[in-house]
């Protein structure tokens, strides 16, 4: 598993047109604007990333790296806290 922290620009270059499940997200101060994180799962399939998110406890982000006009694009979720925190 990769534990390298990447910026958003680096993620977009390394994983073009893919869904990313990002752990340990860093945001701009007082915002939800994602700056960097560790890509735990990447896939062309949104379902793969959502499945990984269901098993994760803690802060994370999901991001699509493709063109906003792409048919594969779905709304970007800046940050969320999974419900299964038990």
MOPAC internal coordinates of N, CA, C and O (Angstrom, degrees):
PM7 1SCF
backbone

  N    0.0000 0     0.00 0     0.00 0    0    0    0
  C    1.4554 1     0.00 0     0.00 0    1    0    0
  C    1.5308 1   108.74 1     0.00 0    2    1    0
  O    1.2310 1   120.76 1   -43.78 1    3    2    1
  N    1.2957 1   116.15 1   136.22 1    3    2    1
  C    1.4588 1   122.07 1   178.95 1    5    3    2
  C    1.5273 1   109.70 1   -77.47 1    6    5    3
  O    1.2310 1   120.45 1   -48.08 1    7    6    5
  N    1.3225 1   116.74 1   131.92 1    7    6    5
  C    1.4603 1   120.34 1   177.63 1    9    7    6
  C    1.5297 1   110.57 1  -119.04 1   10    9    7
  O    1.2310 1   120.62 1  -158.86 1   11   10    9
  N    1.3077 1   116.42 1    21.14 1   11   10    9
  C    1.4552 1   121.62 1  -178.97 1   13   11   10
  C    1.5295 1   110.72 1   -80.50 1   14   13   11
  O    1.2310 1   120.68 1   -52.39 1   15   14   13
  N    1.3299 1   116.31 1   127.61 1   15   14   13
  C    1.4638 1   120.73 1   176.12 1   17   15   14
  C    1.5230 1   107.81 1   -77.95 1   18   17   15
  O    1.2310 1   120.98 1   -51.02 1   19   18   17
  N    1.3306 1   115.73 1   128.98 1   19   18   17
  C    1.4592 1   121.99 1  -179.71 1   21   19   18
  C    1.5166 1   110.31 1  -122.58 1   22   21   19
  O    1.2310 1   120.85 1   -29.27 1   23   22   21
  N    1.3183 1   115.98 1   150.73 1   23   22   21
  C    1.4604 1   120.26 1   170.87 1   25   23   22
  C    1.5236 1   107.67 1   -78.38 1   26   25   23
  O    1.2310 1   120.39 1   -12.77 1   27   26   25
  N    1.3203 1   116.85 1   167.23 1   27   26   25
  C    1.4638 1   120.28 1   178.02 1   29   27   26
  C    1.5224 1   110.62 1   -60.58 1   30   29   27
  O    1.2310 1   119.95 1   137.65 1   31   30   29
  N    1.3295 1   117.71 1   -42.35 1   31   30   29
  C    1.4690 1   120.97 1   178.94 1   33   31   30
  C    1.5287 1   110.97 1   -60.42 1   34   33   31
  O    1.2310 1   120.10 1   138.83 1   35   34   33
  N    1.3250 1   117.41 1   -41.17 1   35   34   33
  C    1.4660 1   120.95 1   178.45 1   37   35   34
  C    1.5265 1   110.88 1   -65.61 1   38   37   35
  O    1.2310 1   120.38 1   139.48 1   39   38   37
  N    1.3288 1   116.88 1   -40.52 1   39   38   37
  C    1.4667 1   120.63 1   177.64 1   41   39   38
  C    1.5198 1   110.70 1   -61.25 1   42   41   39
  O    1.2310 1   120.42 1   136.35 1   43   42   41
  N    1.3277 1   116.80 1   -43.65 1   43   42   41
  C    1.4616 1   120.79 1  -178.64 1   45   43   42
  C    1.5248 1   111.37 1   -64.85 1   46   45   43
  O    1.2310 1   119.73 1   144.60 1   47   46   45
  N    1.3373 1   118.12 1   -35.40 1   47   46   45
  C    1.4713 1   121.23 1   177.08 1   49   47   46
  C    1.5332 1   111.32 1   -72.91 1   50   49   47
  O    1.2310 1   120.67 1   138.34 1   51   50   49
  N    1.3166 1   116.32 1   -41.66 1   51   50   49
  C    1.4653 1   120.83 1  -175.64 1   53   51   50
  C    1.5291 1   112.78 1   -75.82 1   54   53   51
  O    1.2310 1   120.37 1   146.62 1   55   54   53
  N    1.3329 1   116.91 1   -33.38 1   55   54   53
  C    1.4657 1   121.99 1  -176.41 1   57   55   54
  C    1.5323 1   110.41 1  -127.79 1   58   57   55
  O    1.2310 1   119.45 1  -113.69 1   59   58   57
  N    1.3308 1   118.66 1    66.31 1   59   58   57
  C    1.4702 1   119.70 1  -178.29 1   61   59   58
  C    1.5317 1   111.97 1   -66.78 1   62   61   59
  O    1.2310 1   121.00 1   -38.77 1   63   62   61
  N    1.3221 1   115.69 1   141.23 1   63   62   61
  C    1.4698 1   122.33 1   176.86 1   65   63   62
  C    1.5244 1   112.73 1    53.04 1   66   65   63
  O    1.2310 1   121.23 1  -134.47 1   67   66   65
  N    1.3285 1   115.25 1    45.53 1   67   66   65
  C    1.4597 1   120.40 1   178.24 1   69   67   66
  C    1.5192 1   110.34 1  -134.05 1   70   69   67
  O    1.2310 1   121.94 1   -21.93 1   71   70   69
  N    1.3218 1   113.90 1   158.07 1   71   70   69
  C    1.4585 1   121.66 1   171.69 1   73   71   70
  C    1.5132 1   107.46 1   -87.22 1   74   73   71
  O    1.2310 1   120.41 1   -41.28 1   75   74   73
  N    1.3347 1   116.83 1   138.72 1   75   74   73
  C    1.4586 1   121.86 1  -179.75 1   77   75   74
  C    1.5204 1   110.19 1  -122.74 1   78   77   75
  O    1.2310 1   120.88 1   -42.57 1   79   78   77
  N    1.3153 1   115.93 1   137.43 1   79   78   77
  C    1.4572 1   121.84 1   169.54 1   81   79   78
  C    1.5187 1   105.29 1  -107.59 1   82   81   79
  O    1.2310 1   120.71 1   -65.31 1   83   82   81
  N    1.3266 1   116.24 1   114.69 1   83   82   81
  C    1.4593 1   123.09 1  -169.85 1   85   83   82
  C    1.5265 1   109.77 1  -112.58 1   86   85   83
  O    1.2310 1   121.10 1   -56.73 1   87   86   85
  N    1.3306 1   115.51 1   123.27 1   87   86   85
  C    1.4603 1   119.87 1   177.00 1   89   87   86
  C    1.5316 1   109.37 1  -102.64 1   90   89   87
  O    1.2310 1   121.20 1   -15.49 1   91   90   89
  N    1.3229 1   115.32 1   164.51 1   91   90   89
  C    1.4610 1   122.45 1  -177.60 1   93   91   90
  C    1.5325 1   111.49 1    49.31 1   94   93   91
  O    1.2310 1   120.45 1  -129.60 1   95   94   93
  N    1.3348 1   116.74 1    50.40 1   95   94   93
  C    1.4639 1   119.20 1  -177.99 1   97   95   94
  C    1.5282 1   111.80 1   -68.15 1   98   97   95
  O    1.2310 1   121.13 1   -39.28 1   99   98   97
  N    1.3013 1   115.45 1   140.72 1   99   98   97
  C    1.4692 1   122.05 1   173.02 1  101   99   98
  C    1.5214 1   106.73 1  -110.99 1  102  101   99
  O    1.2310 1   121.04 1   -43.93 1  103  102  101
  N    1.3208 1   115.61 1   136.07 1  103  102  101
  C    1.4616 1   120.51 1  -179.23 1  105  103  102
  C    1.5212 1   110.06 1  -122.12 1  106  105  103
  O    1.2310 1   121.85 1   -16.94 1  107  106  105
  N    1.3292 1   114.06 1   163.06 1  107  106  105
  C    1.4616 1   118.92 1   172.40 1  109  107  106
  C    1.5100 1   108.26 1   -63.45 1  110  109  107
  O    1.2310 1   120.78 1   -36.23 1  111  110  109
  N    1.3004 1   116.12 1   143.77 1  111  110  109
  C    1.4584 1   121.38 1  -177.73 1  113  111  110
  C    1.5236 1   111.36 1   -53.55 1  114  113  111
  O    1.2310 1   121.20 1   -47.81 1  115  114  113
  N    1.3277 1   115.32 1   132.19 1  115  114  113
  C    1.4711 1   124.24 1   177.48 1  117  115  114
  C    1.5241 1   113.87 1    62.75 1  118  117  115
  O    1.2310 1   119.86 1  -156.91 1  119  118  117
  N    1.3363 1   117.87 1    23.09 1  119  118  117
  C    1.4667 1   121.28 1   177.05 1  121  119  118
  C    1.5254 1   109.02 1  -139.07 1  122  121  119
  O    1.2310 1   120.72 1    -3.62 1  123  122  121
  N    1.3200 1   116.24 1   176.38 1  123  122  121
  C    1.4580 1   121.38 1   171.52 1  125  123  122
  C    1.5274 1   110.35 1  -106.09 1  126  125  123
  O    1.2310 1   119.85 1  -166.75 1  127  126  125
  N    1.3337 1   117.90 1    13.25 1  127  126  125
  C    1.4676 1   122.49 1   179.60 1  129  127  126
  C    1.5303 1   109.36 1   -69.20 1  130  129  127
  O    1.2310 1   120.92 1   -66.48 1  131  130  129
  N    1.3237 1   115.85 1   113.52 1  131  130  129
  C    1.4571 1   122.13 1  -176.92 1  133  131  130
  C    1.5241 1   110.69 1   -70.84 1  134  133  131
  O    1.2310 1   120.71 1   -50.00 1  135  134  133
  N    1.3286 1   116.24 1   130.00 1  135  134  133
  C    1.4629 1   122.41 1  -178.81 1  137  135  134
  C    1.5291 1   111.08 1  -109.24 1  138  137  135
  O    1.2310 1   120.43 1   136.28 1  139  138  137
  N    1.3403 1   116.79 1   -43.72 1  139  138  137
  C    1.4602 1   120.32 1  -178.31 1  141  139  138
  C    1.5231 1   109.46 1  -159.14 1  142  141  139
  O    1.2310 1   121.39 1    -9.15 1  143  142  141
  N    1.3250 1   114.95 1   170.85 1  143  142  141
  C    1.4486 1   120.73 1   177.87 1  145  143  142
  C    1.5151 1   110.50 1   177.04 1  146  145  143
  O    1.2310 1   121.05 1     4.97 1  147  146  145
  N    1.3140 1   115.60 1  -175.03 1  147  146  145
  C    1.4560 1   122.64 1   179.41 1  149  147  146
  C    1.5265 1   107.42 1  -112.59 1  150  149  147
  O    1.2310 1   120.60 1   -59.42 1  151  150  149
  N    1.3225 1   116.46 1   120.58 1  151  150  149
  C    1.4647 1   120.81 1  -179.70 1  153  151  150
  C    1.5233 1   107.94 1   -77.17 1  154  153  151
  O    1.2310 1   121.15 1   -66.39 1  155  154  153
  N    1.3339 1   115.40 1   113.61 1  155  154  153
  C    1.4619 1   119.61 1   179.67 1  157  155  154
  C    1.5257 1   110.67 1   -91.05 1  158  157  155
  O    1.2310 1   120.54 1   142.36 1  159  158  157
  N    1.3336 1   116.57 1   -37.64 1  159  158  157
  C    1.4631 1   121.35 1   179.26 1  161  159  158
  C    1.5182 1   107.79 1  -138.63 1  162  161  159
  O    1.2310 1   120.79 1   -41.39 1  163  162  161
  N    1.3282 1   116.10 1   138.61 1  163  162  161
  C    1.4644 1   120.70 1   172.68 1  165  163  162
  C    1.5192 1   107.71 1  -136.96 1  166  165  163
  O    1.2310 1   121.00 1   -36.90 1  167  166  165
  N    1.3326 1   115.69 1   143.10 1  167  166  165
  C    1.4580 1   119.82 1  -175.82 1  169  167  166
  C    1.5191 1   110.20 1  -164.55 1  170  169  167
  O    1.2310 1   121.12 1   -26.07 1  171  170  169
  N    1.3188 1   115.47 1   153.93 1  171  170  169
  C    1.4661 1   120.68 1   170.89 1  173  171  170
  C    1.5298 1   109.79 1   -72.33 1  174  173  171
  O    1.2310 1   120.86 1   159.81 1  175  174  173
  N    1.3275 1   115.96 1   -20.19 1  175  174  173
  C    1.4619 1   121.84 1  -178.05 1  177  175  174
  C    1.5253 1   111.31 1   -95.74 1  178  177  175
  O    1.2310 1   120.93 1   -58.10 1  179  178  177
  N    1.3007 1   115.83 1   121.90 1  179  178  177
  C    1.4645 1   120.72 1   176.39 1  181  179  178
  C    1.5251 1   110.56 1   -61.18 1  182  181  179
  O    1.2310 1   120.10 1   144.56 1  183  182  181
  N    1.3249 1   117.41 1   -35.44 1  183  182  181
  C    1.4653 1   121.14 1  -178.51 1  185  183  182
  C    1.5243 1   112.42 1   -61.59 1  186  185  183
  O    1.2310 1   119.84 1   142.47 1  187  186  185
  N    1.3351 1   117.91 1   -37.53 1  187  186  185
  C    1.4677 1   120.73 1   177.94 1  189  187  186
  C    1.5224 1   110.97 1   -60.17 1  190  189  187
  O    1.2310 1   121.11 1   137.33 1  191  190  189
  N    1.3232 1   115.49 1   -42.67 1  191  190  189
  C    1.4617 1   120.65 1  -178.24 1  193  191  190
  C    1.5237 1   110.49 1   -70.42 1  194  193  191
  O    1.2310 1   120.17 1   137.68 1  195  194  193
  N    1.3247 1   117.28 1   -42.32 1  195  194  193
  C    1.4580 1   119.84 1   178.43 1  197  195  194
  C    1.5226 1   111.33 1   -64.60 1  198  197  195
  O    1.2310 1   120.17 1   143.89 1  199  198  197
  N    1.3217 1   117.27 1   -36.11 1  199  198  197
  C    1.4675 1   120.43 1   177.54 1  201  199  198
  C    1.5307 1   110.28 1   -63.09 1  202  201  199
  O    1.2310 1   120.18 1   137.11 1  203  202  201
  N    1.3140 1   117.26 1   -42.89 1  203  202  201
  C    1.4716 1   120.78 1   177.42 1  205  203  202
  C    1.5228 1   110.53 1   -62.35 1  206  205  203
  O    1.2310 1   120.37 1   142.25 1  207  206  205
  N    1.3185 1   116.89 1   -37.75 1  207  206  205
  C    1.4659 1   120.19 1  -177.73 1  209  207  206
  C    1.5262 1   111.66 1   -67.32 1  210  209  207
  O    1.2310 1   120.27 1   149.84 1  211  210  209
  N    1.3197 1   117.08 1   -30.16 1  211  210  209
  C    1.4634 1   120.60 1  -179.64 1  213  211  210
  C    1.5243 1   111.48 1   -67.01 1  214  213  211
  O    1.2310 1   120.24 1   152.52 1  215  214  213
  N    1.3177 1   117.15 1   -27.48 1  215  214  213
  C    1.4625 1   121.84 1  -176.98 1  217  215  214
  C    1.5245 1   112.78 1   -92.08 1  218  217  215
  O    1.2310 1   120.04 1   173.41 1  219  218  217
  N    1.3166 1   117.52 1    -6.59 1  219  218  217
  C    1.4637 1   121.61 1  -173.06 1  221  219  218
  C    1.5156 1   111.35 1   -97.05 1  222  221  219
  O    1.2310 1   120.87 1   -40.55 1  223  222  221
  N    1.3246 1   115.94 1   139.45 1  223  222  221
  C    1.4626 1   121.58 1   174.96 1  225  223  222
  C    1.5182 1   107.78 1  -114.42 1  226  225  223
  O    1.2310 1   120.28 1   -53.71 1  227  226  225
  N    1.3134 1   117.06 1   126.29 1  227  226  225
  C    1.4564 1   121.00 1   179.18 1  229  227  226
  C    1.5164 1   111.28 1   128.94 1  230  229  227
  O    1.2310 1   121.26 1     5.35 1  231  230  229
  N    1.3243 1   115.20 1  -174.65 1  231  230  229
  C    1.4611 1   120.24 1   179.95 1  233  231  230
  C    1.5211 1   109.94 1   -78.72 1  234  233  231
  O    1.2310 1   121.12 1   -39.74 1  235  234  233
  N    1.3205 1   115.46 1   140.26 1  235  234  233
  C    1.4552 1   120.94 1  -178.51 1  237  235  234
  C    1.5202 1   109.01 1  -158.58 1  238  237  235
  O    1.2310 1   121.32 1    -7.18 1  239  238  237
  N    1.3194 1   115.09 1   172.82 1  239  238  237
  C    1.4598 1   121.23 1   177.00 1  241  239  238
  C    1.5161 1   108.59 1  -141.54 1  242  241  239
  O    1.2310 1   121.10 1   -25.39 1  243  242  241
  N    1.3190 1   115.50 1   154.61 1  243  242  241
  C    1.4571 1   122.24 1   173.25 1  245  243  242
  C    1.5175 1   106.31 1  -122.92 1  246  245  243
  O    1.2310 1   121.15 1   -44.96 1  247  246  245
  N    1.3285 1   115.40 1   135.04 1  247  246  245
  C    1.4628 1   118.77 1  -177.06 1  249  247  246
  C    1.5159 1   109.91 1  -144.96 1  250  249  247
  O    1.2310 1   120.95 1   -38.39 1  251  250  249
  N    1.3353 1   115.80 1   141.61 1  251  250  249
  C    1.4611 1   124.38 1   173.10 1  253  251  250
  C    1.5153 1   106.81 1   -98.80 1  254  253  251
  O    1.2310 1   119.82 1   -49.86 1  255  254  253
  N    1.3369 1   117.95 1   130.14 1  255  254  253
  C    1.4621 1   120.99 1  -176.08 1  257  255  254
  C    1.5185 1   113.49 1   -97.39 1  258  257  255
  O    1.2310 1   120.30 1  -177.78 1  259  258  257
  N    1.3118 1   117.04 1     2.22 1  259  258  257
  C    1.4534 1   119.54 1  -177.29 1  261  259  258
  C    1.5149 1   113.92 1   -83.41 1  262  261  259
  O    1.2310 1   121.91 1    -1.77 1  263  262  261
  N    1.3019 1   113.96 1   178.23 1  263  262  261
  C    1.4566 1   122.99 1   177.37 1  265  263  262
  C    1.5254 1   108.88 1   -63.43 1  266  265  263
  O    1.2310 1   120.31 1   -42.37 1  267  266  265
  N    1.3105 1   117.01 1   137.63 1  267  266  265
  C    1.4648 1   121.17 1  -178.85 1  269  267  266
  C    1.5191 1   112.89 1   -62.09 1  270  269  267
  O    1.2310 1   119.73 1   160.41 1  271  270  269
  N    1.3247 1   118.11 1   -19.59 1  271  270  269
  C    1.4608 1   120.41 1  -179.68 1  273  271  270
  C    1.5245 1   112.19 1   -94.20 1  274  273  271
  O    1.2310 1   120.51 1   176.65 1  275  274  273
  N    1.3324 1   116.63 1    -3.35 1  275  274  273
  C    1.4547 1   121.08 1  -179.64 1  277  275  274
  C    1.5247 1   110.60 1   -65.85 1  278  277  275
  O    1.2310 1   120.74 1   -35.16 1  279  278  277
  N    1.3200 1   116.19 1   144.84 1  279  278  277
  C    1.4644 1   119.75 1   177.15 1  281  279  278
  C    1.5208 1   111.10 1   -67.68 1  282  281  279
  O    1.2310 1   120.07 1   158.23 1  283  282  281
  N    1.3218 1   117.47 1   -21.77 1  283  282  281
  C    1.4587 1   121.08 1   177.98 1  285  283  282
  C    1.5185 1   111.84 1   -76.03 1  286  285  283
  O    1.2310 1   120.50 1   162.20 1  287  286  285
  N    1.3167 1   116.64 1   -17.80 1  287  286  285
  C    1.4605 1   121.08 1  -174.76 1  289  287  286
  C    1.5146 1   111.20 1   -68.66 1  290  289  287
  O    1.2310 1   121.38 1   -42.08 1  291  290  289
  N    1.3065 1   114.97 1   137.92 1  291  290  289
  C    1.4558 1   122.92 1   173.21 1  293  291  290
  C    1.5196 1   106.40 1  -126.05 1  294  293  291
  O    1.2310 1   119.46 1   -14.72 1  295  294  293
  N    1.3057 1   118.63 1   165.28 1  295  294  293
  C    1.4671 1   119.51 1   179.59 1  297  295  294
  C    1.5266 1   111.72 1   -54.97 1  298  297  295
  O    1.2310 1   120.77 1   -43.30 1  299  298  297
  N    1.3213 1   116.13 1   136.70 1  299  298  297
  C    1.4567 1   120.86 1   178.11 1  301  299  298
  C    1.5175 1   108.91 1   -77.11 1  302  301  299
  O    1.2310 1   120.92 1   -44.51 1  303  302  301
  N    1.3077 1   115.85 1   135.49 1  303  302  301
  C    1.4602 1   121.25 1   176.20 1  305  303  302
  C    1.5130 1   106.51 1  -103.64 1  306  305  303
  O    1.2310 1   119.12 1   -72.10 1  307  306  305
  N    1.3134 1   119.28 1   107.90 1  307  306  305
  C    1.4512 1   119.55 1  -175.58 1  309  307  306
  C    1.5258 1   112.96 1   -60.38 1  310  309  307
  O    1.2310 1   119.85 1   122.44 1  311  310  309
  N    1.2976 1   117.89 1   -57.56 1  311  310  309
  C    1.4640 1   122.04 1   179.71 1  313  311  310
  C    1.5144 1   109.20 1  -149.32 1  314  313  311
  O    1.2310 1   120.68 1   -27.32 1  315  314  313
  N    1.2981 1   116.31 1   152.68 1  315  314  313
  C    1.4541 1   119.11 1   173.46 1  317  315  314
  C    1.5083 1   108.67 1  -155.74 1  318  317  315
  O    1.2310 1   121.18 1   -17.75 1  319  318  317
  N    1.2767 1   115.36 1   162.25 1  319  318  317
  C    1.4605 1   121.80 1   174.69 1  321  319  318
  C    1.5260 1   105.76 1  -115.11 1  322  321  319
  O    1.2310 1   119.83 1   -63.87 1  323  322  321
  N    1.3423 1   117.93 1   116.13 1  323  322  321
  C    1.4563 1   120.06 1  -178.80 1  325  323  322
  C    1.5248 1   111.85 1   -56.09 1  326  325  323
  O    1.2310 1   120.92 1   -29.99 1  327  326  325
  N    1.3079 1   115.84 1   150.01 1  327  326  325
  C    1.4661 1   121.52 1  -177.88 1  329  327  326
  C    1.5180 1   112.90 1   -73.97 1  330  329  327
  O    1.2310 1   119.83 1   155.65 1  331  330  329
  N    1.3128 1   117.93 1   -24.35 1  331  330  329
  C    1.4663 1   120.97 1  -174.14 1  333  331  330
  C    1.5278 1   111.13 1   -86.27 1  334  333  331
  O    1.2310 1   120.26 1  -122.56 1  335  334  333
  N    1.3162 1   117.11 1    57.44 1  335  334  333
  C    1.4604 1   121.16 1  -178.37 1  337  335  334
  C    1.5299 1   112.66 1   -86.58 1  338  337  335
  O    1.2310 1   120.00 1  -170.22 1  339  338  337
  N    1.3108 1   117.61 1     9.78 1  339  338  337
  C    1.4703 1   121.24 1   179.79 1  341  339  338
  C    1.5015 1   111.39 1   -72.45 1  342  341  339
  O    1.2310 1   120.10 1   180.00 1  343  342  341

